[in-house]
Amino acid sequence: MPLPSIKQRVRESFERAATTYDAAAVVQRQVCDRLLEAFDHSICSAGSPTRILDAGCGTGYGARMLRARWPAVHITGVDFAPAMLGLAQRDTDICFAADIEELPLAEASFDLWWSSLTIQWCAIDTAFSEAARVLRPGGRLALSTLGPHTFNELRLAFSGVDQHRHTLPFNEPDYVERALVNAGFGSIILRREKHTAHYPDLKTLLRAVKGIGAHNVGEGARSGMMGRRAWQQVEAAYEQHRQAAGLPASYDVILGYAIK
């Protein structure tokens, strides 16, 4: 079955970003580190996993962190962008291209389903149902995703220029929790954090966002180039958010942990 148009654009965006992702993904690495750090302090931390599914493994940064934490663990990496997998294969025991909403994996195959900054591109109800299916009884889930205040400065800067959507919509923590409950998970812990990256100017900020494949991929985005006057308006509006470290790009991060 062909991928829906939005998902196809997401995949193509990450395919193009594979070679630039690691250089641009400063916040993404920070979030992955925090997901593992908070895992060790959550109620999910009892016992060491032996088989981990890295759902949306990207270039393999998360797999490297998991391997450093548990050297003997077997890690399976899944991503729907083959170019990302070309980089991730060095850090996983096995990796293959697949949609985490429809995993070609047997039931009860893993004792940890791990996913850092991936499910915001998915139908999370479906992704969590698949997570529950491939986890063993008592298996654990650890995820990070983005909340609705992500890129708030960017949204505000563009709001006075046109009616196009310049950022993707992201889910509230309550919605994430309900989806986990509906998929059969319990002992749910959600943590919310703000992470901020800073850039010298707006063009550099937008290049960094594009470098991680996270630019306009959904419905309602502008399809043409922005005029010079409109661009100057956006720059001026964004300058109102400037901090001592530069122009901020805020990430509303949700860390989640649960047990099947």
C-alpha positions in Angstrom: 0.0 0.0 0.0 1.5 3.4 -0.9 2.4 5.8 1.9 0.0 8.7 2.5 1.2 11.9 0.9 2.1 13.6 4.1 4.1 10.6 5.3 5.8 10.3 2.0 6.9 13.9 2.3 8.2 13.3 5.8 10.2 10.3 4.6 11.7 12.2 1.6 12.6 15.1 3.9 14.6 12.8 6.2 16.1 11.0 3.3 17.5 14.4 2.1 18.6 15.3 5.6 20.6 12.1 6.3 24.0 13.6 5.5 23.4 16.9 7.5 21.4 15.5 10.4 24.1 14.7 12.9 25.8 18.1 12.5 22.4 19.9 13.0 20.8 17.7 15.6 22.2 19.4 18.8 18.9 19.5 20.6 17.9 16.0 19.3 21.1 14.6 21.0 20.3 16.4 24.2 16.8 15.0 24.3 18.1 11.5 23.6 20.5 11.8 26.5 17.8 13.1 28.8 15.5 10.2 27.8 18.1 7.7 28.9 19.0 9.6 32.0 15.4 9.9 33.2 14.9 6.2 32.3 17.4 5.3 35.0 15.4 7.3 37.5 11.9 6.1 36.5 10.0 3.2 37.8 10.8 1.4 34.5 14.5 1.1 35.5 14.4 -2.3 37.2 16.5 -4.8 35.4 18.5 -4.6 32.2 16.9 -5.1 28.8 18.3 -7.8 26.6 16.5 -6.9 23.3 15.8 -3.3 22.4 13.8 -2.0 19.4 15.0 1.5 18.5 11.9 2.7 16.7 12.9 5.5 14.3 16.6 5.0 14.9 17.7 7.8 12.5 21.5 7.8 12.1 22.0 5.6 15.2 22.8 8.1 18.0 20.3 6.6 20.3 21.6 3.1 19.6 25.1 4.3 20.6 23.8 5.6 23.9 21.9 2.4 24.6 25.0 0.3 23.8 27.1 2.4 26.1 24.5 1.9 28.9 24.0 -1.9 28.2 27.0 -3.3 26.3 25.6 -6.8 25.9 22.1 -5.7 24.6 20.9 -6.7 21.2 19.6 -3.6 19.3 17.2 -3.7 16.3 17.0 -0.4 14.5 14.0 0.6 12.4 13.5 3.7 10.3 11.5 4.5 7.2 14.3 6.6 5.7 16.9 4.2 4.1 19.5 6.8 3.9 19.4 7.2 7.7 19.8 3.4 8.1 22.9 3.5 6.0 24.5 5.4 8.9 22.7 3.6 11.8 23.8 0.1 10.8 27.2 0.6 12.4 25.5 1.0 15.8 22.8 -1.6 15.7 22.9 -5.4 15.5 20.4 -5.3 12.7 18.4 -2.5 11.1 15.9 -2.3 8.3 13.5 0.1 6.6 10.0 -0.1 8.0 7.1 2.1 9.3 6.8 1.9 13.1 3.1 1.9 12.6 3.3 -1.4 10.8 6.3 -3.4 12.1 7.3 -6.6 10.3 8.3 -8.1 13.6 6.9 -11.0 15.7 4.8 -10.4 18.8 6.5 -10.3 22.2 10.0 -9.9 20.6 11.5 -7.1 22.7 11.7 -6.0 26.3 12.3 -2.3 25.6 10.6 -0.3 22.9 12.7 2.9 22.6 11.8 5.9 20.4 13.4 9.4 20.6 11.7 12.2 18.6 9.9 10.0 16.1 6.3 9.6 17.1 5.4 13.2 16.3 5.6 12.1 12.7 3.2 9.2 13.3 -0.4 8.3 14.2 0.6 7.7 17.8 -2.4 5.4 18.6 -1.2 3.0 15.9 2.4 3.3 16.8 1.7 2.5 20.5 -0.5 -0.4 19.6 2.4 -1.8 17.5 4.8 -1.1 20.4 2.5 -3.1 22.7 2.3 -5.9 20.2 6.1 -6.4 19.8 6.8 -6.0 23.6 7.0 -9.0 25.9 4.6 -9.0 28.9 6.2 -6.6 31.4 8.2 -4.9 28.6 9.0 -1.3 28.9 8.5 1.7 26.7 10.6 4.9 26.6 9.8 7.7 24.2 10.5 11.4 23.6 8.3 13.5 21.5 7.5 17.2 20.9 4.7 19.2 22.5 2.6 22.0 21.1 4.9 24.9 22.2 7.7 23.6 20.0 9.0 26.4 17.6 6.6 28.8 19.3 8.8 31.8 18.3 8.8 30.8 14.7 5.0 30.4 14.7 4.6 33.8 16.2 7.0 35.5 13.8 5.2 34.1 10.8 1.7 34.7 12.1 1.6 38.4 11.2 2.7 37.8 7.6 0.4 35.1 6.2 -2.1 32.4 7.1 0.1 29.4 6.0 1.2 26.9 8.6 4.9 27.2 9.1 5.3 24.6 11.9 3.7 21.2 12.4 1.0 20.7 15.1 2.2 18.6 18.0 0.3 16.6 20.6 -0.5 17.6 24.2 0.9 15.4 26.9 -2.7 14.3 27.9 -3.3 13.0 24.4 0.0 11.0 24.5 -1.1 9.6 27.9 -4.5 8.6 26.6 -3.0 6.9 23.6 -0.7 4.9 25.9 -3.6 3.8 28.1 -5.7 2.8 25.1 -2.8 0.7 23.8 -2.7 -1.2 27.0 0.2 0.4 28.9 0.3 1.2 32.6 2.7 2.8 35.2 2.9 5.8 32.8 5.2 8.6 33.7 5.4 11.8 31.5 7.9 14.5 32.0 7.9 17.9 30.2 11.0 19.9 29.6 11.9 23.0 27.5 15.1 22.7 25.4 16.3 25.7 23.5 18.9 26.1 20.7 20.3 29.5 19.7 21.4 30.9 16.3 23.0 34.1 15.2 20.2 34.9 12.6 17.0 33.6 11.2 18.5 32.1 8.1 20.9 30.0 10.1 18.1 28.9 12.4 15.9 27.8 9.4 18.9 26.0 7.8 19.4 24.0 11.0 15.7 23.1 11.1 15.9 22.0 7.5 19.2 20.1 8.3 17.3 17.7 10.6 14.4 17.2 8.1 11.9 19.0 10.4 10.7 21.8 8.1 7.3 22.0 6.4 6.0 18.6 5.4 2.4 18.6 6.4 -0.8 20.2 5.0 -1.2 23.9 4.9 2.4 24.8 4.3 3.5 27.5 1.9 4.3 26.1 -1.5 6.1 29.1 -3.0 8.9 31.4 -2.1 8.3 34.3 0.3 8.7 37.8 -1.0 11.5 40.1 0.2 9.1 42.4 2.1 7.4 39.5 3.9 10.7 38.0 4.8 11.9 41.2 6.3 8.7 41.4 8.4 9.4 37.9 9.7 13.0 38.7 10.5 11.9 41.8 12.4 9.2 39.9 14.3 11.7 37.1 15.3 14.2 39.7 16.5 11.8 40.5 19.3 12.6 37.1 20.7 16.4 37.6 20.6 18.3 36.5 23.7 21.9 37.1 24.8 22.8 33.8 23.2 21.1 34.5 19.9 17.7 33.8 18.3 16.0 31.0 20.2 14.3 27.9 18.7 12.3 26.3 21.6 11.5 22.6 21.8 8.6 21.6 24.1 9.9 18.1 24.9 7.8 15.3 26.4 9.6 12.3 27.9 7.4 9.2 28.4 7.8 5.9 30.2 5.4 3.0 30.6 5.1 -0.7 31.2 3.1 -3.2 29.1 
